[in-house]
Amino acid sequence: MPLEYPELSLDDRVAQLNKRGRFLTTQEMLGQLLEDPGCGPIALVSSFGAESAVLLHMIAQIYTATPVIFLDTEMLFAETIEYQQLLAQKFGLSDVRRITPARAALFERDSENLLHRHNRDACCALRKSEPLEKALKGFDIWISGRKRFQGGVRKALALFENEQDQRIKFNPLAGWDRADIAAYFARHDLPRHPLVSRGFRSIGCAPCTTPVRPGEDERAGRWRGAEKTECGIHFGPQGAATANVVMRDSGFAGDDWQGGFHDVEEIANLPLAETAALAIDLPNDFDATALLAHLHEIDLVRVNFPAFNDGRGFSLARQLRLLGFCGRLRAKGLLADQYAMARRCGFDEVEISPELAARQDEPQWLARANWQAGNYQQRLNPAMQTSLA
């Protein structure tokens, strides 16, 4: 039965494939996809990580010329590069495509290889999401090695997924558990990644991967100490490299605001009382009194500075605080060295580009950011209370 259904939507095709997958083994489903000319071009995306040998071996048993996309971020462990070469030779894989970040993009956005320290999401987008999106052009289906037992957002993995109405993603090992993986390694005498014996159970880039401690989940060693759990190639929109860095008292961080920003002109047409989270963009010459009736409904205000030496945004921040705005107040368009001034004028955070963050030494910047010495917000508190009385 062919897998090409030109009359069906991608959602319908995915639904049919998931229904069929319930009655087939992993090897049978892989065989049907790779051998059926009606399903379109297929590629396997492999990290050549801790458990990658299982899926690579299965693919090699069916068709050794299956395109295998290997994302070399140029920050991988040397052991991963060696393991990739070992498995490709051992399994006879003849079309392994080593994909690296674009030279021009690296030079422009991470010339010193420090972006991962300041904005991990932007680094992953630059080195993984963007190169993968280009590498997958022309493929109708791509195969990933994700599994539900790896935890987090992966617990709800389907066998087949509609990837943003662009192509189908196939997760053949979604229902496998640790015992299944171990049994397959033993049955076929597959070589292990060299770092597995040193406690690495999920292996990514060297700067952002640590060994997993006893009792921790599979991916606890990825981006340890951060809320980040995925690189972005499986969850979230592509192209996140444009996401800016947010500067706070604790240092640099990725932008945690996911709700988008509205122009101030949209306020009149928004159902504010029903909006769960609302953020607006303001020009730095805006009259804050025009928002007086809505200040309690707005969660985040971002003030845009057209030039770093244009001080009207600082006055707007002061005006918003005096009028009683108690939500998050963000400045955009300043330099890193202006963070202390922004905080003294009422801003909670400053948004800057990943490129600027990569050039700004965080410890030195934090040492200079002694905004509390002239904490304007503390002096504003009595005035704010008076204005709200």
Helices and strands as residue ranges (DSSP letters): H 10-21, H 26-35, G 37-39, E 42-45, H 52-62, E 68-71, H 78-91, E 96-99, H 103-109, H 115-118, H 120-124, I 125-129, H 130-135, E 141-143, G 148-150, G 152-156, E 160-163, E 167-170, H 178-188, G 196-198, G 206-208, G 240-242, E 245-248, E 251-254, E 262-263, G 264-269, G 272-274, E 279-283, G 288-297, E 300-304, H 312-322, E 328-332, G 336-338, H 339-344, E 349-352, H 354-359, H 362-368, G 371-374, H 376-388
